Amino acid sequence: MQALVREGILRGVRGPRGGYQLTRKRQHVSAGDILRASGAVEGPAHGPTSDLMVKVVLPALSAAESEFEQALGRISLDQMAQLAESANANETAKKLA
């Protein structure tokens, strides 16, 4: 949670009813923002060791990573929350049936 605070996605609220609050609307926070803030998106642990890696594999991976990052940028926290709420409603309905 602190990583999200450092990145300006959340702010800490002190006091007996404290916790965390979003600093902007859910629609303006993407899955990519959250992954970058959490450190889930990292670079390689060590440098490449062959020409094949440098000339073929790494450029392909870089292009794929760029596309993946763009796709994550299109998924908002609001969309994820709506999916979670819908899944929770479905589970509740199943339990009541």
Secondary structure, 3 states (H helix, E strand, C coil): CHHHHHCCCEEEECCCCCEEEECCCHHHCEHHHHHHHHCCCCCCCCCCCCHHHHHHHHHHHHHHHHHHHHHHHCCEHHHHHHHHHHHHHHHHHHHHC
